[in-house]
Amino acid sequence: MKKLVIVESPHKCKPIGAYLGNDYKVVSSKGHIRDLATSGKFGLGVDVENNFEPNYIPIKGKKKIINELKKEAQNSKFVYLATDPDREGEAISWHLKEALEIPEDHYERVTFNEITKDVVTSAFNMPRKIDENLVKSQETRRILDRIIGFRLSKLMQAKTGGKSAGRVQSVALKLIVDREREINAFIPEEYWSIEADFTDFTASLEKYHGKKIEIHSEVEANEILEKLSKSFKLESVDSKDTKKASRPAFITSTMQRSAATNLNYAPSKTMRIAQKLYEGVELENETVGLITYMRTDSERLSPVFINQTQTYIQKKYGAEYIGSVKVPKGKKNMQDAHEAIRPTDITRTPESIKAYLSNEEYRLYKLIYDRALASLMANSISLSTTVILENNGYTFKATGNILKFDGYLKIYAPYEETKIVILPDFKNYKSEVIVATDIQKNQHFTKPLPRFTESSLIKELENLGIGRPSTYATIVGTIKERGYVILEDKKFVPTDIGVETTDKLQEFFSDIVNVKYTANMESELDEIADDKLNNIKVLEDFYQDFEPLVEKAFQEMEKKEAEKTGEICPNCGSDLVLRKGKYGEFVACSNYPTCKYIKKEEKEIKAIINCPKCGKPVVEKHTKRGKIFYGCSGYPKCDFATWNRPTNQKCPKCQGILLEKKDILECMDCKNQVEKTEQTD
């Protein structure tokens, strides 16, 4: 009998199995195995009247996996639950223990932050039992999200054109809607600047008789210009060294933001690639995890990695490039369960393993690698010079900088805008007059705060203490998928439905759907994890406030009037209106349920490709449950069908049809995978 190790992802089985040896068998649960049922009061799967007792059932398609794992556990010498090292992973381990009926004395919980031989084998020397407080915290979050999501989504569907609402997604949407209203209400204010151009530099007007000056109109600018001559007196030249420190290694939010800015990756795409880098990549002689766990809000680095990296820096760049170790700043709600995102081995450079990575994997690995390496390198040093010039009581200032020592910028310069402004040597100009070649005025207008990008929205959520590292990508993805926002020039613009949904929620749930309440809920979840707060008390207090508001909203919220099409019902003469159903929009009689007329739409057949079997058009179709698939329009004579959308591209190996599968293309015949063109999801 072997010792059984259960992990979440099948990709982890091979490297972990190799590290542990023949005495262990590593299997995968393929993610979560159970979730809340959709039965009971309001379909919540939670008995709200009995201490919020959850009713867990196997996730669809997971019964077979549960039965197989149960047999493996029963026939094993011992069971190690080695799911991810966070609350979600802790909860999955608990569900495995319960569903597989593993006795208390027959299991241990094992966690590791990176999938490398030393770390994995060390983790098995320090096993523990499941942390019940972490499980309670995750369970409380799941129950809260289920109650809020189900109740508010049902309300939105009944009263508005919205499809869903949620504890965090609705607050994120509100931020976008509020910002859009600020932009629309913003009134630009005019202001002017005055600059003096010299032969090899430019100076800007700053003060008048020592006081900061503001110019509000062209008239004011012209009055100042009339008082100025082209002769300026050199008042002072101040030069000093300025140090700039590197940024800490990535946490989840900063990785997503940097990947969006530098690589044009959407958060969901970044997390998908990072997951692969963490779980393991097959190199020449081994499969190894290239980065540490990618869901973290801690900037801490392990002493082992710090020592290894400092040695590497000294050998490759010199001792002067070794920087001081940064002490992570404690943030509100920071869990600090594991360290920052970094390479598992600093000597494994991006270039050395480029041949084993896809282009997407290489680019993200390089970004993570460069950030972690730079975080332990010395400050850059610039010579900063400030020049003050005087002209009839008006003070002008020019600034410049010259990079004296690149420090961490030797690695990280491509990711930062480092402007070098070179000023002339003013040593010979002290107390002398300098003549300008031109003095000009420039008109400006104040601008509102910009719309949120995916990157800046994640930053705002993090700053406000809303959501967690594992949820940022999902939050952003959900509000896009629901049609509440669209992206214009990579910036979020709320749709009419998004605005309507936000307004209705604020009308009835402003005390709950807001930043302060949501952030406070995150703090309470943390306190549950730390055994400082009772989870049932948190749920009771929430539900007592929330449910009366929902009932009031169902009674008092005005239902949105259906949009008229301008057509008349042929059966009863009433107006035809647009309605939304399970499978999308349709046109029906406004006199429903008295009249049940539904207009049948004659849809034009839009061929996606020509059928490889018979040559007729392949079109989008729907199952009885509304699931999309792609099949031949010649059915039933031709049975060609596929769940994934076919493309006109051919497989480079066998010339078969390439199908769209998330972020890759896969051949229908030989299963060969081909990368899509680089773009934001």
TASULTA-V700952 format. One record per residue. N is the residue number from 1. RES is the residue in one small letter. SS is DSSP state (hx for helix, st for strand, lp for the rest). OMEGA is omega in degrees with one decimal (* if undefined). NEAR is the number of other C-alpha atoms within 12 Angstrom. Layout:
N_RES_SS_OMEGA_NEAR ; N_RES_SS_OMEGA_NEAR
//
This chain:
1_m_lp_-179.3_15 ; 2_k_lp_172.8_22 ; 3_k_st_-175.8_28 ; 4_l_st_175.6_38 ; 5_v_st_179.9_43 ; 6_i_st_176.5_47 ; 7_v_st_-179.5_41 ; 8_e_lp_-170.8_32 ; 9_s_lp_176.0_28 ; 10_p_hx_-178.6_22 ; 11_h_hx_-178.7_28 ; 12_k_hx_-172.0_39 ; 13_c_hx_-175.0_32 ; 14_k_hx_-178.6_30 ; 15_p_hx_-178.5_34 ; 16_i_hx_177.3_40 ; 17_g_hx_179.5_32 ; 18_a_hx_-179.1_23 ; 19_y_hx_-172.6_28 ; 20_l_hx_177.5_29 ; 21_g_lp_-170.9_20 ; 22_n_lp_179.9_15 ; 23_d_lp_-175.9_17 ; 24_y_st_172.0_27 ; 25_k_st_-177.0_32 ; 26_v_st_-179.8_37 ; 27_v_st_-175.4_36 ; 28_s_st_174.1_35 ; 29_s_lp_-177.0_42 ; 30_k_lp_177.2_25 ; 31_g_lp_179.6_31 ; 32_h_lp_177.5_33 ; 33_i_lp_-179.9_34 ; 34_r_st_175.0_31 ; 35_d_st_178.5_28 ; 36_l_st_175.3_32 ; 37_a_lp_176.0_24 ; 38_t_lp_179.0_22 ; 39_s_lp_178.0_17 ; 40_g_lp_-176.2_18 ; 41_k_hx_-179.4_19 ; 42_f_hx_-178.9_23 ; 43_g_hx_-174.8_20 ; 44_l_lp_-173.9_29 ; 45_g_lp_-178.8_27 ; 46_v_st_177.7_32 ; 47_d_st_-174.9_26 ; 48_v_lp_-178.6_27 ; 49_e_lp_-179.7_16 ; 50_n_lp_179.2_13 ; 51_n_lp_176.2_19 ; 52_f_lp_179.5_31 ; 53_e_st_-179.2_23 ; 54_p_st_175.5_31 ; 55_n_lp_-177.8_23 ; 56_y_st_175.6_26 ; 57_i_st_177.4_23 ; 58_p_st_173.9_26 ; 59_i_lp_-177.9_22 ; 60_k_lp_179.1_15 ; 61_g_lp_-176.2_16 ; 62_k_lp_179.7_22 ; 63_k_hx_-179.5_19 ; 64_k_hx_179.4_17 ; 65_i_hx_179.3_27 ; 66_i_hx_-179.7_32 ; 67_n_hx_179.2_20 ; 68_e_hx_179.6_20 ; 69_l_hx_179.0_34 ; 70_k_hx_177.8_26 ; 71_k_hx_179.1_18 ; 72_e_hx_-178.5_30 ; 73_a_hx_-179.0_34 ; 74_q_hx_-177.8_23 ; 75_n_lp_-178.2_19 ; 76_s_lp_176.6_25 ; 77_k_lp_-179.7_20 ; 78_f_st_-177.7_27 ; 79_v_st_173.4_41 ; 80_y_st_177.3_42 ; 81_l_st_-171.2_45 ; 82_a_lp_177.6_46 ; 83_t_lp_-172.0_42 ; 84_d_lp_-174.7_39 ; 85_p_lp_175.3_36 ; 86_d_lp_-176.2_35 ; 87_r_hx_179.9_39 ; 88_e_hx_177.9_31 ; 89_g_hx_178.0_37 ; 90_e_hx_179.3_37 ; 91_a_hx_178.7_38 ; 92_i_hx_177.2_39 ; 93_s_hx_179.2_46 ; 94_w_hx_178.6_38 ; 95_h_hx_177.2_36 ; 96_l_hx_180.0_45 ; 97_k_hx_-177.9_35 ; 98_e_hx_-175.7_25 ; 99_a_hx_-179.1_30 ; 100_l_lp_178.3_34 ; 101_e_lp_-179.4_23 ; 102_i_lp_179.2_29 ; 103_p_lp_-176.6_19 ; 104_e_hx_-177.1_18 ; 105_d_hx_-176.2_15 ; 106_h_hx_-178.2_23 ; 107_y_st_168.9_32 ; 108_e_st_176.9_33 ; 109_r_st_-179.3_38 ; 110_v_lp_177.1_34 ; 111_t_lp_174.7_37 ; 112_f_lp_-174.0_38 ; 113_n_lp_177.4_39 ; 114_e_lp_-177.5_41 ; 115_i_lp_174.1_46 ; 116_t_lp_-172.5_35 ; 117_k_hx_-176.9_28 ; 118_d_hx_-177.0_21 ; 119_v_hx_-179.1_27 ; 120_v_hx_-178.9_31 ; 121_t_hx_177.2_25 ; 122_s_hx_-179.3_19 ; 123_a_hx_-179.5_27 ; 124_f_lp_173.8_26 ; 125_n_lp_-179.6_17 ; 126_m_lp_-179.5_16 ; 127_p_lp_177.7_21 ; 128_r_st_173.7_22 ; 129_k_lp_178.8_26 ; 130_i_lp_178.1_32 ; 131_d_lp_-175.5_29 ; 132_e_hx_-179.6_24 ; 133_n_hx_175.3_26 ; 134_l_hx_179.0_34 ; 135_v_hx_178.8_30 ; 136_k_hx_179.6_38 ; 137_s_hx_179.0_36 ; 138_q_hx_-179.8_34 ; 139_e_hx_178.3_38 ; 140_t_hx_176.8_40 ; 141_r_hx_-178.1_38 ; 142_r_hx_-179.5_32 ; 143_i_hx_177.8_40 ; 144_l_hx_-179.2_41 ; 145_d_hx_178.3_33 ; 146_r_hx_-178.3_34 ; 147_i_hx_-178.2_36 ; 148_i_hx_-177.8_37 ; 149_g_hx_-177.5_30 ; 150_f_hx_-174.9_31 ; 151_r_hx_-178.3_34 ; 152_l_hx_178.6_41 ; 153_s_hx_177.5_31 ; 154_k_hx_179.1_27 ; 155_l_hx_-178.9_37 ; 156_m_hx_-180.0_35 ; 157_q_hx_-178.4_27 ; 158_a_hx_-170.6_26 ; 159_k_hx_-175.2_28 ; 160_t_lp_174.9_34 ; 161_g_lp_-178.4_35 ; 162_g_lp_-178.2_35 ; 163_k_lp_-175.2_33 ; 164_s_lp_172.6_37 ; 165_a_lp_-177.1_42 ; 166_g_lp_-175.7_42 ; 167_r_lp_-177.7_41 ; 168_v_lp_-176.5_42 ; 169_q_hx_-178.1_43 ; 170_s_hx_175.6_48 ; 171_v_hx_176.8_40 ; 172_a_hx_178.1_48 ; 173_l_hx_179.0_47 ; 174_k_hx_177.6_39 ; 175_l_hx_-179.0_35 ; 176_i_hx_179.8_40 ; 177_v_hx_179.0_33 ; 178_d_hx_179.2_28 ; 179_r_hx_179.6_27 ; 180_e_hx_179.3_27 ; 181_r_hx_175.5_21 ; 182_e_hx_-179.6_18 ; 183_i_hx_-178.8_20 ; 184_n_hx_-178.2_17 ; 185_a_hx_-174.6_13 ; 186_f_lp_176.3_16 ; 187_i_lp_-178.0_14 ; 188_p_lp_176.5_16 ; 189_e_lp_-178.1_15 ; 190_e_st_169.7_20 ; 191_y_st_-174.8_22 ; 192_w_st_174.0_28 ; 193_s_st_178.0_30 ; 194_i_st_-179.1_36 ; 195_e_st_175.8_31 ; 196_a_st_179.2_36 ; 197_d_st_175.3_25 ; 198_f_lp_-174.7_24 ; 199_t_lp_-175.6_14 ; 200_d_lp_172.4_19 ; 201_f_lp_-180.0_26 ; 202_t_st_177.7_31 ; 203_a_st_-177.0_36 ; 204_s_st_177.5_31 ; 205_l_st_-177.3_40 ; 206_e_st_-170.9_28 ; 207_k_st_171.8_24 ; 208_y_st_-175.0_22 ; 209_h_lp_173.3_15 ; 210_g_lp_-179.4_14 ; 211_k_st_-179.3_13 ; 212_k_st_-174.4_15 ; 213_i_lp_174.8_23 ; 214_e_lp_-178.2_20 ; 215_i_st_-171.2_28 ; 216_h_lp_-176.9_24 ; 217_s_lp_178.3_21 ; 218_e_hx_178.4_21 ; 219_v_hx_179.1_16 ; 220_e_hx_179.7_22 ; 221_a_hx_-180.0_28 ; 222_n_hx_178.6_21 ; 223_e_hx_179.2_15 ; 224_i_hx_-179.4_31 ; 225_l_hx_-179.7_27 ; 226_e_hx_-177.5_16 ; 227_k_hx_-175.9_17 ; 228_l_lp_170.3_29 ; 229_s_lp_179.4_23 ; 230_k_lp_179.0_24 ; 231_s_st_-178.2_23 ; 232_f_st_176.8_35 ; 233_k_st_178.4_28 ; 234_l_st_-176.5_29 ; 235_e_st_-176.7_25 ; 236_s_st_173.9_24 ; 237_v_st_-177.0_26 ; 238_d_st_178.8_24 ; 239_s_st_177.5_22 ; 240_k_st_177.5_19 ; 241_d_st_177.6_20 ; 242_t_st_-179.6_20 ; 243_k_st_176.1_22 ; 244_k_st_-176.8_25 ; 245_a_lp_176.1_26 ; 246_s_lp_177.9_35 ; 247_r_lp_178.8_32 ; 248_p_lp_173.7_35 ; 249_a_lp_-174.2_43 ; 250_f_st_157.5_43 ; 251_i_lp_-174.0_41 ; 252_t_hx_-175.1_41 ; 253_s_hx_-178.5_42 ; 254_t_hx_175.7_41 ; 255_m_hx_-179.9_48 ; 256_q_hx_-179.0_45 ; 257_r_hx_-179.5_34 ; 258_s_hx_178.1_33 ; 259_a_hx_177.3_36 ; 260_a_hx_-177.2_34 ; 261_t_hx_-172.0_24 ; 262_n_hx_-175.5_25 ; 263_l_lp_-177.7_31 ; 264_n_lp_178.2_25 ; 265_y_lp_171.3_32 ; 266_a_lp_-179.2_35 ; 267_p_hx_-179.2_41 ; 268_s_hx_179.1_35 ; 269_k_hx_178.1_32 ; 270_t_hx_-177.5_43 ; 271_m_hx_178.3_39 ; 272_r_hx_-179.7_27 ; 273_i_hx_179.6_34 ; 274_a_hx_178.0_40 ; 275_q_hx_179.4_33 ; 276_k_hx_179.3_33 ; 277_l_hx_179.2_44 ; 278_y_hx_-174.4_38 ; 279_e_hx_175.8_37 ; 280_g_lp_177.4_35 ; 281_v_st_-179.4_33 ; 282_e_st_176.3_24 ; 283_l_lp_-173.3_19 ; 284_e_lp_-174.8_13 ; 285_n_lp_-176.0_11 ; 286_e_lp_170.7_20 ; 287_t_st_-173.1_27 ; 288_v_st_173.4_38 ; 289_g_lp_-174.1_40 ; 290_l_lp_-179.7_45 ; 291_i_st_175.2_43 ; 292_t_lp_-174.9_46 ; 293_y_lp_-168.1_42 ; 294_m_lp_174.9_47 ; 295_r_lp_-175.4_43 ; 296_t_lp_173.2_38 ; 297_d_lp_178.8_40 ; 298_s_lp_178.3_35 ; 299_e_lp_-177.2_36 ; 300_r_lp_174.3_33 ; 301_l_lp_-178.3_36 ; 302_s_lp_177.8_29 ; 303_p_hx_-180.0_14 ; 304_v_hx_179.8_17 ; 305_f_hx_179.8_31 ; 306_i_hx_-179.7_32 ; 307_n_hx_179.7_21 ; 308_q_hx_-176.7_23 ; 309_t_hx_177.9_38 ; 310_q_hx_176.0_31 ; 311_t_hx_179.4_24 ; 312_y_hx_-179.7_25 ; 313_i_hx_-178.6_30 ; 314_q_hx_-178.0_20 ; 315_k_hx_-173.4_15 ; 316_k_hx_-173.1_19 ; 317_y_hx_-178.0_23 ; 318_g_lp_-175.9_17 ; 319_a_hx_-177.2_19 ; 320_e_hx_179.8_22 ; 321_y_hx_178.2_33 ; 322_i_st_-179.5_32 ; 323_g_lp_176.4_31 ; 324_s_lp_-179.7_23 ; 325_v_lp_-178.2_29 ; 326_k_lp_175.3_24 ; 327_v_lp_-177.7_16 ; 328_p_lp_176.9_22 ; 329_k_lp_178.1_13 ; 330_g_lp_179.5_13 ; 331_k_lp_176.0_16 ; 332_k_lp_178.2_20 ; 333_n_lp_179.8_29 ; 334_m_lp_-176.4_29 ; 335_q_lp_177.4_31 ; 336_d_lp_-179.7_26 ; 337_a_lp_178.7_29 ; 338_h_lp_-169.4_29 ; 339_e_lp_-178.8_38 ; 340_a_lp_178.2_40 ; 341_i_st_-176.2_48 ; 342_r_lp_173.3_50 ; 343_p_st_179.2_44 ; 344_t_lp_178.8_42 ; 345_d_lp_-175.5_35 ; 346_i_lp_178.5_34 ; 347_t_lp_177.3_23 ; 348_r_lp_-175.1_25 ; 349_t_lp_177.8_26 ; 350_p_lp_-177.9_29 ; 351_e_hx_-176.4_18 ; 352_s_hx_-178.2_17 ; 353_i_hx_-176.6_26 ; 354_k_hx_-177.1_22 ; 355_a_hx_-176.4_16 ; 356_y_hx_-176.2_24 ; 357_l_lp_168.9_26 ; 358_s_lp_-179.4_24 ; 359_n_hx_179.0_22 ; 360_e_hx_-179.8_32 ; 361_e_hx_-179.5_36 ; 362_y_hx_-176.5_29 ; 363_r_hx_179.8_28 ; 364_l_hx_178.0_44 ; 365_y_hx_179.9_47 ; 366_k_hx_178.5_38 ; 367_l_hx_179.4_39 ; 368_i_hx_-179.2_48 ; 369_y_hx_-177.5_37 ; 370_d_hx_-179.4_40 ; 371_r_hx_-179.1_38 ; 372_a_hx_179.2_44 ; 373_l_hx_-178.5_50 ; 374_a_hx_-177.5_45 ; 375_s_hx_-179.2_44 ; 376_l_lp_179.1_44 ; 377_m_st_-175.0_42 ; 378_a_lp_176.7_34 ; 379_n_lp_168.7_32 ; 380_s_st_-179.1_32 ; 381_i_st_178.3_25 ; 382_s_st_172.0_27 ; 383_l_st_-178.8_25 ; 384_s_st_-177.7_26 ; 385_t_st_176.4_27 ; 386_t_st_-178.4_30 ; 387_v_st_179.0_36 ; 388_i_st_179.6_32 ; 389_l_st_-178.2_41 ; 390_e_st_-179.6_35 ; 391_n_st_176.8_34 ; 392_n_lp_178.7_21 ; 393_g_lp_179.5_23 ; 394_y_st_-178.1_32 ; 395_t_st_177.0_32 ; 396_f_st_-178.9_38 ; 397_k_st_173.0_34 ; 398_a_st_179.3_35 ; 399_t_st_177.4_28 ; 400_g_st_177.8_30 ; 401_n_st_177.2_27 ; 402_i_st_179.9_25 ; 403_l_st_-179.9_27 ; 404_k_st_179.9_19 ; 405_f_st_-173.4_22 ; 406_d_lp_179.3_28 ; 407_g_lp_-177.4_33 ; 408_y_lp_-179.8_36 ; 409_l_hx_175.0_33 ; 410_k_hx_179.1_30 ; 411_i_hx_-165.7_30 ; 412_y_hx_-178.4_33 ; 413_a_hx_-179.0_20 ; 414_p_hx_-177.3_17 ; 415_y_hx_-178.5_24 ; 416_e_lp_174.8_19 ; 417_e_lp_179.3_10 ; 418_t_lp_-177.8_19 ; 419_k_lp_177.2_14 ; 420_i_lp_177.7_16 ; 421_v_st_-176.6_20 ; 422_i_lp_175.9_21 ; 423_l_lp_178.3_27 ; 424_p_lp_177.3_22 ; 425_d_lp_-175.6_17 ; 426_f_lp_-176.6_26 ; 427_k_hx_-176.8_15 ; 428_n_hx_-175.7_12 ; 429_y_hx_-176.0_19 ; 430_k_lp_178.3_19 ; 431_s_lp_178.3_17 ; 432_e_lp_179.9_17 ; 433_v_st_176.4_20 ; 434_i_st_-175.6_31 ; 435_v_st_179.0_26 ; 436_a_lp_175.0_28 ; 437_t_lp_-178.9_19 ; 438_d_st_172.2_22 ; 439_i_st_-173.8_30 ; 440_q_st_176.9_27 ; 441_k_st_179.7_27 ; 442_n_st_179.3_23 ; 443_q_st_177.5_21 ; 444_h_st_173.5_19 ; 445_f_st_176.9_17 ; 446_t_lp_-178.4_16 ; 447_k_lp_177.9_17 ; 448_p_lp_172.6_18 ; 449_l_lp_-178.4_20 ; 450_p_lp_172.0_23 ; 451_r_lp_178.7_31 ; 452_f_lp_164.7_34 ; 453_t_st_175.9_31 ; 454_e_hx_-179.8_44 ; 455_s_hx_-176.6_35 ; 456_s_hx_176.3_30 ; 457_l_hx_177.4_39 ; 458_i_hx_178.3_40 ; 459_k_hx_179.6_31 ; 460_e_hx_178.0_26 ; 461_l_hx_179.6_39 ; 462_e_hx_-179.6_33 ; 463_n_hx_-178.5_22 ; 464_l_lp_179.6_27 ; 465_g_lp_-178.1_34 ; 466_i_lp_179.2_39 ; 467_g_lp_-177.8_42 ; 468_r_lp_-178.2_40 ; 469_p_lp_-177.0_40 ; 470_s_lp_-172.3_33 ; 471_t_lp_-173.6_30 ; 472_y_hx_-177.6_40 ; 473_a_hx_-179.8_37 ; 474_t_hx_179.9_28 ; 475_i_hx_-178.5_32 ; 476_v_hx_-179.4_42 ; 477_g_hx_-175.8_28 ; 478_t_hx_-177.0_27 ; 479_i_hx_174.1_41 ; 480_k_hx_-176.6_31 ; 481_e_hx_-178.7_19 ; 482_r_lp_179.8_28 ; 483_g_lp_179.8_26 ; 484_y_lp_179.2_35 ; 485_v_st_169.5_39 ; 486_i_st_177.5_29 ; 487_l_st_174.1_25 ; 488_e_st_-175.8_14 ; 489_d_lp_177.7_13 ; 490_k_lp_178.5_24 ; 491_k_st_-177.6_23 ; 492_f_st_172.8_34 ; 493_v_st_-179.4_34 ; 494_p_st_175.2_32 ; 495_t_lp_177.4_26 ; 496_d_hx_179.2_19 ; 497_i_hx_178.6_30 ; 498_g_hx_178.8_40 ; 499_v_hx_-179.1_30 ; 500_e_hx_180.0_30 ; 501_t_hx_178.9_44 ; 502_t_hx_-178.3_39 ; 503_d_hx_179.6_27 ; 504_k_hx_178.6_34 ; 505_l_hx_179.8_38 ; 506_q_hx_179.0_27 ; 507_e_hx_-174.5_21 ; 508_f_hx_-173.4_29 ; 509_f_hx_-176.5_32 ; 510_s_lp_179.8_22 ; 511_d_lp_-177.4_18 ; 512_i_lp_179.8_30 ; 513_v_lp_177.3_37 ; 514_n_lp_-174.8_32 ; 515_v_hx_-174.2_30 ; 516_k_hx_-178.3_20 ; 517_y_hx_-177.8_22 ; 518_t_hx_178.0_33 ; 519_a_hx_178.4_28 ; 520_n_hx_177.5_25 ; 521_m_hx_176.5_34 ; 522_e_hx_178.7_34 ; 523_s_hx_179.3_29 ; 524_e_hx_176.6_32 ; 525_l_hx_176.6_40 ; 526_d_hx_-179.4_35 ; 527_e_hx_174.8_25 ; 528_i_hx_179.5_30 ; 529_a_hx_-179.9_32 ; 530_d_lp_179.9_23 ; 531_d_lp_179.3_18 ; 532_k_lp_-176.5_18 ; 533_l_lp_-179.6_22 ; 534_n_lp_-175.4_22 ; 535_n_hx_179.9_35 ; 536_i_hx_178.7_28 ; 537_k_hx_178.4_18 ; 538_v_hx_-179.8_31 ; 539_l_hx_-180.0_38 ; 540_e_hx_-179.1_24 ; 541_d_hx_179.2_19 ; 542_f_hx_-173.3_31 ; 543_y_hx_179.3_28 ; 544_q_hx_177.1_16 ; 545_d_hx_-169.6_19 ; 546_f_hx_-171.5_27 ; 547_e_hx_175.9_27 ; 548_p_hx_177.9_16 ; 549_l_hx_178.7_28 ; 550_v_hx_-179.1_31 ; 551_e_hx_177.8_20 ; 552_k_hx_-179.2_17 ; 553_a_hx_177.9_27 ; 554_f_hx_-178.4_25 ; 555_q_hx_-168.2_15 ; 556_e_hx_-177.8_15 ; 557_m_lp_-178.7_24 ; 558_e_lp_-179.4_19 ; 559_k_lp_-179.9_20 ; 560_k_lp_179.5_20 ; 561_e_lp_-179.6_14 ; 562_a_lp_-178.3_25 ; 563_e_lp_-179.7_21 ; 564_k_st_-179.4_19 ; 565_t_st_-176.3_19 ; 566_g_st_179.8_17 ; 567_e_st_-179.4_19 ; 568_i_st_178.9_21 ; 569_c_lp_-179.1_24 ; 570_p_lp_-177.2_18 ; 571_n_lp_-174.1_19 ; 572_c_lp_177.5_19 ; 573_g_lp_177.8_16 ; 574_s_lp_178.5_22 ; 575_d_st_170.6_26 ; 576_l_st_-177.0_29 ; 577_v_st_174.8_26 ; 578_l_st_176.0_24 ; 579_r_st_178.1_27 ; 580_k_st_178.5_20 ; 581_g_st_-177.6_16 ; 582_k_lp_-175.8_14 ; 583_y_lp_176.9_15 ; 584_g_st_-177.2_14 ; 585_e_st_174.0_18 ; 586_f_st_-179.2_23 ; 587_v_st_-177.4_28 ; 588_a_st_-178.8_36 ; 589_c_st_178.6_32 ; 590_s_lp_-177.5_31 ; 591_n_lp_176.9_21 ; 592_y_lp_9.2_20 ; 593_p_lp_178.8_11 ; 594_t_lp_176.3_12 ; 595_c_lp_-175.4_18 ; 596_k_lp_-179.7_18 ; 597_y_lp_173.5_24 ; 598_i_st_-178.8_25 ; 599_k_lp_177.3_23 ; 600_k_lp_-178.9_11 ; 601_e_lp_174.4_11 ; 602_e_lp_-175.6_7 ; 603_k_lp_175.7_9 ; 604_e_lp_179.8_10 ; 605_i_lp_178.1_17 ; 606_k_lp_-177.6_17 ; 607_a_lp_175.3_23 ; 608_i_lp_171.5_27 ; 609_i_st_171.2_30 ; 610_n_st_-176.5_23 ; 611_c_lp_179.9_27 ; 612_p_lp_-179.1_27 ; 613_k_lp_-173.5_20 ; 614_c_lp_177.3_19 ; 615_g_lp_178.6_17 ; 616_k_lp_-177.0_23 ; 617_p_st_168.8_26 ; 618_v_st_-173.7_32 ; 619_v_st_175.4_31 ; 620_e_st_179.4_27 ; 621_k_st_179.0_27 ; 622_h_st_172.8_18 ; 623_t_lp_178.9_14 ; 624_k_lp_179.0_10 ; 625_r_lp_175.7_10 ; 626_g_lp_-178.9_13 ; 627_k_lp_-177.4_16 ; 628_i_st_168.4_18 ; 629_f_st_-175.4_24 ; 630_y_st_-175.2_31 ; 631_g_st_-179.3_36 ; 632_c_st_178.2_31 ; 633_s_lp_178.9_28 ; 634_g_lp_178.2_22 ; 635_y_lp_11.4_19 ; 636_p_lp_180.0_11 ; 637_k_lp_177.7_12 ; 638_c_lp_-174.0_18 ; 639_d_lp_179.5_18 ; 640_f_lp_178.8_27 ; 641_a_st_176.9_30 ; 642_t_st_178.0_28 ; 643_w_lp_-176.0_20 ; 644_n_lp_-176.4_26 ; 645_r_lp_178.2_30 ; 646_p_st_177.5_35 ; 647_t_st_177.1_29 ; 648_n_st_-179.2_21 ; 649_q_st_-179.0_24 ; 650_k_st_177.6_25 ; 651_c_lp_-179.7_24 ; 652_p_lp_-179.0_19 ; 653_k_lp_-172.6_18 ; 654_c_lp_-179.7_17 ; 655_q_lp_176.3_18 ; 656_g_lp_-178.7_23 ; 657_i_st_176.1_33 ; 658_l_st_179.9_33 ; 659_l_st_176.5_35 ; 660_e_st_176.5_27 ; 661_k_st_-177.3_22 ; 662_k_lp_-174.4_17 ; 663_d_lp_179.0_24 ; 664_i_st_172.2_27 ; 665_l_st_-178.6_29 ; 666_e_st_-179.2_31 ; 667_c_st_-179.2_30 ; 668_m_lp_-175.3_30 ; 669_d_lp_-173.1_19 ; 670_c_lp_177.9_19 ; 671_k_lp_176.0_21 ; 672_n_lp_-178.1_22 ; 673_q_st_-177.7_26 ; 674_v_st_-179.9_27 ; 675_e_st_171.0_25 ; 676_k_lp_174.1_22 ; 677_t_lp_-179.2_12 ; 678_e_lp_175.4_19 ; 679_q_lp_176.4_17 ; 680_t_lp_-179.0_23 ; 681_d_lp_*_27
//
